[in-house]
Amino acid sequence: MERSKDRRPVSLQDRARYWFDRTLARSTGTLMGWLVIICLAVVVPVSALLVWTDPGSPRSLSGRLAAVWRSSAETLRLGTVTGTPLRMLLSALLGLVALLCVSTLVGVITTGLAERLAELSRGRSTVLEQGHAVVLGWSDQVSTVVGELVAAQSSYRPRAVVVLAERDKTEMERALAAHVGPAGRTRLVCRSGPASDPGVLALVSPQTASTVLVLPSGEPTADAEVLRVLLALRAVLGEGTGGPPVLAAVLDDRYRAPARLAAGPRGTVLETDTVTARLIAQCVGRPGLSLVLRDLLDFAGDEFHLAEATAFHGGPFGAALLGHATSCVVGLLTAEGRTLLNPPAATLVAPGSRLVVLTRDDGSARPEDCRHLVEPSAIAMAQPPPEDAAHLLLLGWNRRAPLVVNQLRRTARPGSVLDVVTDRAVPGPTREPESGAARLAVRFQSADLSRPETLLGLDLAPYDGLIVLGPEPGDGPDRPDDRTLVTLLALRLLEERTGREMRVITELTDDRNRPLAPVNPGSDVIVSGELTGLLLAQIAQNRHLAPVFDELFSADGSTICLRQAGHYVRTGCETTFATVVAAARDRGECAIGYRRHDRRAIPPDHGIRLNPDKSERREWSADDQVVVVATEPTEPAPAAGQDTEEHQPGPADTRA
């Protein structure tokens, strides 16, 4: 009874609509019949109205009906034959057959074109290119990699860059156009589909490419997907030794060895988290290092190239340092394929060796004797004082934080202390480490870093530098950089209150947030995705440079440093850059540029000048810095299973 009360009466209009819908759903013939009825219901009355309102129409009824037929037949393309009803019926039949044939032909053509256009829009056609660069996968590095490949001004630049990812082709083209800009003479081609499918991977013709790059996504299974793509690439290229060089990136070090096996003998694998952690650790105590590396890795200015060493064969490596006016020599590529970065000045340049130089492009490294430009009287004779132990503060924790701590432990001065403040449970050993404790002591403290009052309550006076790490994507409702920017704002407010500027090393995930970071000029902002993309693009241009970058970003061997100009030349003295190069050579280093500290040191270069002409003269102040490639002593890596951190009990500490 209640259900009958709630039931509303159905109107005649609703019943008619329901009956019409059921009729149309029966078959295509029913639909065509209704279309004919609707057309006749509109065309015939309108044609009759036109005939009856025409002053020149026939007077007789039969004549007018014939005119109505002709008008309706012309509108519906059914023929205009008049006469007996049989003739008119045959004419209409022929018109319907013609209409059916033409409509079918138009439908077939339209469907074929639509399917072809849809296939092209999905990016499933085969790429017929030679010497192109293939980028497999879509991540936050893809725009940087593609942009640098397009901007490369060298003989290695590909004529086309082909991107294959499991995304919409139009969406990829729009995103690349927004980030990369005009591609100039380089063609950008996008194809859609899973790169781990050999059938789809064959569409981009990797066998004829000049290089293949495999990028990890931001998903938790990114490294496993990189392995699948490398195996699919092996299936397409075959098991032979031929094929293009393959460059891949993984996030976790556990996948690096399998990825090397899958990439083959011509493959190079980078571990992005380790590279980022090494750079963060290197920036501690070296303000401006991230700016130098960014300028060094992009293709907008000078970058590393290989140059002929014929003029220096049989002589010492130190002679080559002053053997180029517009290039800076930093290492050797021996005839056996070994790369020596910043070797001793007495190292012999054997026949078949090539020089690793910082220069504008491939053809700009021309030998020229610059020894006459050196002014010995301007060289500083005093030895630089040893660096003191540092007290550092690390705010935040993510998957790269243990790598950062380990790198700091190996490079810190003896007696240094690292305080870690985080709102997450982090691993910490329960016993005193057997070695390295006197080098860096690590202490943990738990605090809610999401609250500004917690940050504003920090005492920054004891610290020589700060490291800010953002949370992992997905750890909270906000984007990772949002928490980082809030932390930087609080630190900037503390600097204004105390009147003391702090050296801050900040990690961001999106390069678009770099201009938003409220940091002082002495701080470094590191975008991990951009750094990896620049490295991939550089190695893709010349795979022989992979050992150079591997050593530059490692804790052992040679690395890039910024040191006071007074360590090399007399401050307040005007002299040439060749004099700086000679002074650095005498200290076992390779000078590649400088950073000035004056009013002109503003963004975007912040006073950094790489690869200046050897004849360039300037007055060197006590605040200026020289950019050198140098070798610094480090703590040996701890043995497997050995604790690397000192533990201070706290509510957030857990055993790994």
Secondary structure as UniProt FT lines:
FT   HELIX           2..6
FT   HELIX           12..24
FT   TURN            25..26
FT   HELIX           28..52
FT   TURN            55..56
FT   HELIX           61..76
FT   HELIX           85..122
FT   STRAND          133..136
FT   TURN            140..141
FT   HELIX           142..151
FT   TURN            155..156
FT   STRAND          160..165
FT   HELIX           169..180
FT   TURN            184..185
FT   STRAND          187..192
FT   TURN            195..196
FT   HELIX           198..201
FT   HELIX           202..204
FT   HELIX           206..208
FT   STRAND          211..214
FT   TURN            220..221
FT   HELIX           222..237
FT   STRAND          246..250
FT   HELIX           253..255
FT   HELIX           256..263
FT   TURN            265..266
FT   STRAND          267..271
FT   HELIX           272..283
FT   TURN            284..285
FT   TURN            287..288
FT   HELIX           289..297
FT   STRAND          303..308
FT   HELIX           310..312
FT   TURN            313..314
FT   HELIX           317..321
FT   STRAND          328..333
FT   TURN            335..336
FT   STRAND          339..341
FT   TURN            345..346
FT   TURN            351..352
FT   STRAND          354..359
FT   TURN            362..363
FT   HELIX           371..373
FT   HELIX           376..378
FT   STRAND          391..395
FT   TURN            399..400
FT   HELIX           401..411
FT   TURN            414..415
FT   STRAND          416..422
FT   STRAND          426..427
FT   TURN            437..439
FT   STRAND          440..446
FT   TURN            449..450
FT   HELIX           452..456
FT   TURN            461..462
FT   STRAND          465..468
FT   TURN            473..474
FT   HELIX           480..498
FT   STRAND          504..508
FT   HELIX           511..516
FT   TURN            521..522
FT   STRAND          524..527
FT   HELIX           528..541
FT   HELIX           543..545
FT   HELIX           546..552
FT   STRAND          558..564
FT   HELIX           565..567
FT   TURN            571..572
FT   STRAND          574..576
FT   HELIX           577..586
FT   TURN            587..588
FT   STRAND          590..595
FT   TURN            599..600
FT   TURN            603..607
FT   STRAND          608..610
FT   TURN            614..615
FT   STRAND          617..619
FT   TURN            622..623
FT   STRAND          625..631
FT   TURN            640..641
FT   TURN            651..652
FT   STRAND          653..654
//
